[in-house]
Amino acid sequence: MTMKIVFDRNKCTGAYSCVQEEPEKWKPASDGKVDLDGSVQKKPGIFECAITQEELEKARIAAAVCPASAIKVVEE
C-alpha cells in the first residue's frame, strides 16, 4: 500500500496546528504559511509527500487539526 500526504498550500491559513503536531514534517514559511518537508509540487500549490506506516498516525493527526482542511492523507 502506498501512503502519502497531499497538501493544498493554497488553502493554508498559517494556523501552524500541523507544525505543533508534527514539527519534523511541517515547517513555518516566510510568507506565513507552512511547507511540507520532503514534498514535491504536483500542481500549482499542491504538494505531495510519501509517508511510511510509522508516520501515518502523525500525518492523520496533522490533517485532523488543520482548520483549513488543507491536508489530506491518501492510502492507495
C-alpha positions in Angstrom: 0.0 0.0 0.0 1.2 3.5 -0.9 0.6 6.3 1.6 1.1 10.0 1.1 0.2 13.4 2.3 -1.4 15.7 -0.1 -1.1 19.4 0.9 -3.1 22.2 -0.7 -0.9 25.1 0.2 -3.4 27.5 -1.5 -5.9 26.7 1.4 -3.3 27.1 4.2 -4.1 29.9 6.6 -0.9 29.7 8.7 -2.6 28.4 11.9 0.5 26.2 12.4 -1.6 23.5 14.0 0.3 20.9 11.8 3.6 22.3 13.0 2.7 21.8 16.6 1.6 18.2 15.9 4.4 17.2 13.6 7.3 19.6 13.5 9.5 17.1 11.7 7.3 17.4 8.6 5.7 20.8 8.8 7.9 24.0 8.7 6.8 27.6 9.1 7.4 29.5 5.9 8.4 33.2 5.4 5.0 34.0 3.8 3.1 33.0 6.9 2.0 29.6 5.6 3.7 26.2 6.1 5.9 24.0 3.9 5.7 20.2 3.9 9.3 18.9 4.3 10.3 16.5 1.6 7.4 17.2 -0.7 7.1 17.6 -4.4 4.8 20.1 -6.1 2.4 18.2 -8.4 0.3 21.1 -9.5 0.5 24.8 -8.6 0.1 24.9 -4.8 -0.5 21.2 -4.4 2.3 19.2 -2.8 2.7 15.5 -2.1 5.0 13.6 0.2 5.2 9.8 0.6 5.0 8.6 4.2 5.7 5.3 6.0 3.5 3.3 8.2 5.3 4.8 11.2 4.5 8.3 10.0 0.8 7.6 9.2 -0.7 8.3 12.6 1.0 11.7 13.0 0.0 12.6 9.4 -3.6 11.8 10.2 -3.5 14.0 13.3 -1.9 16.9 11.4 -4.8 16.5 8.8 -7.4 16.4 11.5 -6.2 19.6 13.3 -5.8 21.7 10.1 -8.6 24.3 10.4 -8.4 24.9 6.6 -8.7 21.2 5.6 -5.6 21.7 3.5 -4.0 18.4 4.5 -5.2 15.0 3.2 -3.8 11.6 3.9 -4.2 9.2 1.0 -3.8 5.5 1.2 -3.8 3.6 -2.1 
